[in-house]
Structures are given as C-alpha cells and as structure tokens.
Amino acid sequence: MGKTIRQLSEELKLSKQAINQRINSINGFRSKHTYKVKNHLEIDNQGVKLLANFDKQKRQERQQNQQDKNDNNENIDHILLKQLDVKDQQIANLQQALDQQQKLQIATVSENHRLKEHVRKLSGLLEPSSATQQQQSNDKDDALSNNANTRHSKDKNDKQAKKEAVEAHNKKRTIHKNRSNKSWWHFW
C-alpha cells in the first residue's frame, strides 16, 4: 500500500513542498510511482524508497560529477605538461641555435680582424714599392735632355712655390683668426 505526500513528509520530516520538488526533479516519477485515490495522490512503495534515498542519490551523483571533473582536470594537466615539455624543447633548440649564431659571429669578427691586419701588412709592403716607382720616375727625369729637364724642374719648382704660398697665406689667416679671438675677457 502507498503513502500520501502528507504521510511521507511526516515520516521524512520534510515539508510537502520539498516532497513535491523531489517528485518533480525525478524524470517520469509521477507516471511510474504515483496514482490517485479519491482526492489525494498516493506514492507506491518503490517511489517512497526513491524519495527517502533522494539525498543519498543526489550526493552520489554530485560525487560522480566531481570525480568526472577531477578526471577532466587531470587530463588537462597532463596535456598542459606535455605542451610545457614541447615548449621547453623548443626553447632549448632556440638557445642552441642562438649559441651557434654567436660563435659564428665571433669567428667572423676575428676573421675580419685577421684580414684587416693582413691588408695593413700588405699596404706596408706596397708603400716602399711606390717609393721605388718614384725613384724610377726620378731616374727617367735624369735621362731627359737638359732642356726638357730644366723645363720639368721649373714647372716643378713653380708648383712647389705656389703650394708654399698658399700654405703661408692659410697660416696667416689662422694666426689672424686666433689673435682676434684672444681678447682680454677670454683669459677668465
């Protein structure tokens, strides 16, 4: 024999509204476990057991949901750890490539310095060679006829004289500028 909602509420020490909420929250409960007797609704014995164990069942469902969430979180954590490992490997590869690039840059710079020194040494060897060319030019000048030689030396002397005159004029300008800048207030 079944029980009414009032009898069930007194037995479970819950309000009638709480019993109705439990009934409404269970799918298909009314069609499977309730029947009408005269003007009131009665719940069969299996329905009474369901309603009595409702809290226990909800707690188990919550625990199951929590366990599912924990499993999901563990999966996410595992995936994130794998991603971190991959990123760490990528960073290590990039660091290695950067180290190689720096070593290559240092080697290139040292090679450039070595080549510059080699070029300086070679240019030092070339300067005496140009002096040798100057000596050969002078020897040619000696071989020229006296007339051509005097004309060449006259032109050379004229150029040198003009050069000296320009230098003297520039020197006077510089001295004049320096004197005009040294007024009495410049000494303090």
C-alpha positions in Angstrom: 0.0 0.0 0.0 1.2 3.5 -0.9 1.6 6.6 1.2 0.3 10.1 0.6 2.5 13.2 0.4 1.5 14.3 3.9 2.4 10.9 5.4 5.7 10.9 3.6 6.5 14.4 4.7 5.9 13.5 8.3 7.9 10.3 8.0 10.9 12.0 6.3 10.5 15.2 8.3 10.3 17.4 5.2 7.7 19.9 4.0 5.2 18.9 1.4 6.8 21.4 -0.9 10.1 19.6 -0.5 8.5 16.3 -1.3 6.8 17.8 -4.4 10.2 19.3 -5.5 11.8 15.8 -5.2 9.0 14.3 -7.2 9.3 16.9 -9.9 13.1 16.6 -10.1 13.0 12.8 -10.9 12.1 12.2 -14.5 8.9 10.1 -15.1 8.3 9.7 -11.3 4.6 10.7 -11.4 3.8 8.4 -14.3 5.6 5.4 -12.8 5.1 5.7 -9.0 2.0 7.7 -8.3 -1.7 7.0 -8.5 -4.8 8.8 -7.4 -7.0 7.5 -4.7 -10.2 9.6 -4.3 -9.0 13.2 -4.0 -5.4 12.6 -3.0 -2.2 11.4 -4.6 -0.5 8.3 -3.3 3.0 7.1 -3.9 3.8 3.4 -4.2 6.5 1.7 -2.0 9.2 1.8 -4.7 8.5 5.6 -5.1 8.7 6.0 -1.3 12.2 4.3 -1.3 13.3 6.6 -4.1 12.2 9.7 -2.3 13.7 8.5 1.0 17.1 7.9 -0.7 16.9 11.0 -2.8 19.6 12.9 -0.8 21.8 9.9 -0.9 21.3 9.5 -4.6 22.0 13.2 -5.2 25.1 13.0 -3.1 26.3 10.1 -5.2 25.6 12.0 -8.4 27.5 15.0 -7.1 30.4 12.8 -6.2 30.4 11.2 -9.6 30.2 14.7 -11.2 33.1 15.8 -9.0 35.1 12.7 -9.9 34.4 13.4 -13.6 35.6 17.0 -13.2 38.8 15.8 -11.4 39.5 13.3 -14.2 38.9 16.0 -16.7 41.3 18.3 -14.8 43.9 15.6 -14.6 43.6 15.1 -18.4 44.0 18.8 -18.9 47.0 18.9 -16.5 48.6 16.0 -18.4 48.1 17.8 -21.8 49.5 21.1 -20.4 52.5 19.2 -19.0 53.1 17.7 -22.4 52.8 21.1 -24.0 55.3 22.6 -21.5 57.8 19.8 -22.3 57.4 20.6 -26.0 57.9 24.3 -25.3 61.0 23.6 -23.2 62.5 21.5 -26.0 61.8 24.3 -28.5 63.4 26.9 -26.1 66.4 24.6 -25.8 66.7 24.3 -29.6 66.4 28.1 -30.0 69.0 28.6 -27.3 71.4 26.2 -29.0 70.8 27.9 -32.4 71.5 31.3 -30.7 74.7 30.0 -29.2 75.8 28.7 -32.6 75.0 32.1 -34.2 77.0 33.9 -31.5 80.0 31.6 -32.0 79.8 32.1 -35.8 79.6 35.9 -35.3 82.7 35.8 -33.0 84.5 33.7 -35.6 83.5 36.1 -38.4 84.7 39.1 -36.4 88.0 37.5 -35.6 88.5 36.6 -39.2 87.7 40.2 -40.2 90.3 41.5 -37.8 92.9 39.0 -39.1 92.2 40.0 -42.7 92.5 43.7 -41.8 95.8 43.1 -40.2 96.9 41.2 -43.3 95.8 44.1 -45.5 97.7 46.5 -43.3 100.8 44.4 -43.7 100.4 44.3 -47.4 99.8 48.0 -47.7 103.0 48.5 -45.7 104.8 46.4 -48.3 103.2 48.4 -51.2 104.4 51.8 -49.8 108.1 51.1 -50.4 107.1 49.8 -53.8 105.6 53.2 -54.6 108.8 54.8 -53.4 110.6 52.6 -55.9 108.3 53.9 -58.6 109.2 57.4 -57.5 112.9 56.6 -57.8 112.3 55.2 -61.3 110.5 58.4 -62.2 113.4 60.4 -60.9 115.8 58.2 -62.9 113.7 58.9 -66.0 113.9 62.6 -65.3 117.7 62.4 -65.2 117.7 60.7 -68.5 115.8 63.5 -70.2 117.6 66.1 -72.1 118.9 69.2 -70.2 116.3 71.4 -71.9 113.4 69.2 -71.0 114.8 68.5 -67.6 115.1 72.2 -66.8 111.6 72.9 -68.0 110.3 70.0 -65.9 112.2 71.2 -62.8 111.0 74.8 -63.5 107.4 73.5 -63.6 108.0 71.5 -60.5 109.5 74.5 -58.7 106.7 76.7 -59.8 104.1 74.3 -58.4 106.0 73.9 -55.2 106.3 77.7 -54.8 102.6 78.1 -55.4 101.9 75.4 -52.9 104.1 77.1 -50.3 102.5 80.5 -50.9 99.0 79.1 -50.4 100.1 77.4 -47.2 101.7 80.6 -45.9 98.6 82.5 -46.7 96.4 79.9 -44.9 98.8 80.1 -41.9 98.4 83.9 -41.7 94.7 83.6 -41.8 94.7 81.1 -39.0 97.0 83.2 -36.9 94.9 86.3 -37.5 91.7 84.4 -36.5 93.4 83.1 -33.3 94.6 86.6 -32.4 91.2 88.2 -32.9 89.6 85.5 -30.6 92.0 86.2 -27.8 90.5 89.3 -26.3 91.1 90.3 -22.7 87.9 88.7 -21.5 88.9 85.3 -22.9 91.5 84.9 -20.2 89.0 84.4 -17.5 
